[in-house]
Structure formats: structure tokens, C-alpha cells
Amino acid sequence: MGDPPRLSLRRLAGAAAAQYGLTVEELPVEGIPQTRQEALEADRLDPLASYRDEFVVSPAGPIYLDGNSLGRRPRATAAAVARLLDEWGRDLVGGWDRWADLPLTVGDRIGQLIGAAPGQVVVSDSTTVNLYKLAMAAVDAKADRTVIVGDAEDFPTVRYVLEGIAAERGRRLRLVATDPVEGIAASPSPANATEDFFEAIAGRSDHADGDIALVCLSAVNYRSGAVVDLASVTDAAHRAGALVLCDLSHAAGAIPVDLDGSGVDLAVGCSYKYLNGGPGAPAWAYVRAGLQASLRQPVWGWWGQRDQFAMGAGYDPVPNIARFLAGTPDVLGTVAVDCGTAPLLAAGMPALWAKTRRLVALLARRTEQLLVPLGARAASPSDPGRRGGHLAVSHPDAYNAARLLIERGLVVPDFRAPDVLRLAPVALYTGFVDVWDATEHVASVLADPAVHLAVPRKRVT
Ligand SMILES: *Cc1c(COP(=O)(O)O)cnc(C)c1O
């Protein structure tokens, strides 16, 4: 088939959308392809299909389902970094007149993806370091409170940073045993000994009411992809008198987030996953406008200083988001983050989210049909409204399955201990037929006796 059907169908979709006062991209989730032919058709009709060409994609390469670990490289990044190198060569130190504001201007652009008005996001450091800076600032602001509440199922660096702060400041870290699949919305299940996160915040658990300084959690669980209702958690935490710090590493650029609207106090996230900033790209930090002047971060660096080049005697930080900077920013990295974020801003989160939901729903259905009969189990929430940008599939041989898929050049998934294969179709560059074929490949390795062989594990999975 050629192009004309596409045009008429798009026009039809446009008319339908206009009827509801929506753009085409905001139309509710459409049907999920039932056959490979329909998957190809869905790709042909996909209004985001052209974004794939903005990324470096080798046609013969494996199907990449690991954009939630390291996003693909935008084509524009090479030229933008080369331009920066030219500026450096030409302008030398004079370039700082332009470069100095990049952490703030690129931060504002990331803010557009996560519902943050300008002046509240800054690009800096790594996610881990930003977690430390903001969690410490929050704990110090609540000096009379002794408890930090976190999620026992959270990404390791979040738990470790909180553990370190509790030790350093003499607080108690209470990690709530949440459901590894259903996440924080799950009601407590005596069968698997999970606890209710909201009960823990409300102080109806084992610690004194009114004593929580900080509630810190991820908006999308790194393993299961379970999504947290940030407004509800924030509401509960604020009623308990605590501040809320949210890690959006698996949420920013993947799902719609409304930081200002949900009342979250502090947030951090990385830029090399869905924001396509490249390996080790600088991370970002969000501090709600009303808190910026009063919170004090633990790294008293000169980039947060008022009248920085006066080289004053004592630390006197600016009263805005720049006070959460520490030292000289990574300009090359920040330029790459800007390139990685640009296609997300151009496509818009509503369109991206509409496609992501369909891709993940297709993945979930193919998992039920092809992989469950081979001993796999979906380890993400079954409610599509509670799933983020990836699907977790657990299988006793998940490690070997990932290894075989990569070795055979079929699919790049990733493995998360103890038994989870994460599959992330990224709306900007993954097609419906990619999901269709990838699940076929996963089934082929799970059915292969080689998947049971014991092999030494690689350092990075
Ligand atoms: C990926 C990820 C990080 C990464 O932290 P780095 O400091 O970049 O290593 C942090 N938190 C969460 C929830 C993540 O998923």
C-alpha cells in the first residue's frame, strides 16, 4: 500500500479530534494491533514515526528496548557538541558569558516536560549527588524531626543516599516494604508482607506521628515500572508535616508529570535515560519556588554564591534555584542534554504518552500470549493506568535470556536482579512492529535449551 490511505485516515483522525476539541495526539488510546500486519499499519499511521530519523539507528541492528537505561543518540548532538568545541577554540574563556546560564536555560526546558514553571529546575551534577544535596537540605530544614521515610523497593542509590544522611545526621531511616510489582498504590498484603506507604506516612505504623522530616520516593519504580500518584503522596506527606523529594529518573520524558500541580517540594532525575543526553550526562534538580530562599544545601560552592565573582569572604547563597549549584557546570554535557530533550519538547508529552501506552499495552498482551506459556510472568502492574514506560517480565532464566538476545543481535533488553527482564519501547524511536518482533525473539530464546546454561555474569547489566 502507498501513502494515500495514510493521508485520508489522518484526516479522519483530525476530524474526530476536532469534534472533541483535541489534537490528534490527544485522542484516547486507539486499538492495539492484533497482527503483525496491523502493527506495520499502526507504524504507518503513527504521527510520531518521523522522530526515529532524528536518532542514530542502524537498520540492521538489534531492536533496542533499553532506552530507559541509556537513550539513543540524537543525530543533532554531534553538530551541537562540535559547535561548542568551536566556541571554546575561538572564544576561550570569553565563552563563559554564554555558557554560564546553560544550567538554568536547559533546566527550564526540562521543566516543560515535568510540569515545572521556569526558574525551578537546574542542570547539575549526577542524580545521586543531587539526591544528597536536596535530601540533606530537607532534613536540615526539619531539624526537630527524626524520621526519613523511603521505599524499600526503590533504586539502590536512593536508599543508600538516605541511609548515609540518616547516619550523618542521626536520623532514623524507615524503608517501607512496598509491593515489588504493584508499587506504592498497593494495599498491604499479609501474604507477601508488604506495607502501606500511606499508612507509614500517616504515622499509623510503628513510629510516632508527626515526626517525619522527609518522604523520598521514585515516581516510577525502576524495576516494575509501577507509577506513583504524586499528588496523593505529597498530600499525605504534607499533612504529616514532612517535605517530599521525588526521583523522576524513570518518569521524566516517559510519562506526564505535573510537579507544580502535585505540590512536590523537591525532585531530581537523570538525563541519560528518556532525555537522551548520553552516557554520564549531567542530571537535574527541581526545588519548588517557595522553598528556594529558605533551604540550604550541604555543598556550599561558589556557583551558588551571590555575586560569585566578587570572591567574597563568606558563603552567602543566591535566593533562587542557582543556590543548588555547587561548582562549575559541565557545559559539553549540558549541550548534549539540550539536544536530547529537544525532540521530546517538539513531540509533546501528550502525544508521546498516547503512543507509549499503546506500545506497553501491546507488549503486555504479547507477553501474556507468547511468554507466559514459556514460564514468564508480567512483573508490572496489570492496570495500564499504573504502568510507566517499560514492562517488567520475570523468568527464572531472565539473565541468560537477556544475554542470548544481545549475543544473537536480536534485541537489547536489560536484566535486573533477581529475575527481571526490562523491556522499554520508547515512543520517539520504537515502532509497534519492533514490539511485535521483539516479543517473538524473547519467546525464541526462552524456548531454547541454551537459556538454562550456567554462565558467569557481566559487571554491567
Ligand atoms: C538511573 C537512576 C539513577 C541514576 O543515578 P546516577 O547518579 O546517575 O548514577 C538514580 N535514581 C533512579 C531512580 C534511577 O533510576
The ligand as a Gaussian input file, in Angstrom:
#p B3LYP/6-31G(d) Opt

LIG

0 1
 C       19.071000       5.667000      36.875000
 C       18.674000       6.162000      38.217000
 C       19.553000       6.936000      38.982000
 C       20.947000       7.195000      38.476000
 O       21.745000       7.872000      39.376000
 P       23.201000       8.306000      38.906000
 O       23.662000       9.214000      39.945000
 O       23.087000       8.891000      37.549000
 O       24.022000       7.055000      38.812000
 C       19.098000       7.430000      40.189000
 N       17.858000       7.152000      40.630000
 C       16.990000       6.382000      39.926000
 C       15.627000       6.115000      40.444000
 C       17.392000       5.845000      38.712000
 O       16.570000       5.084000      38.012000

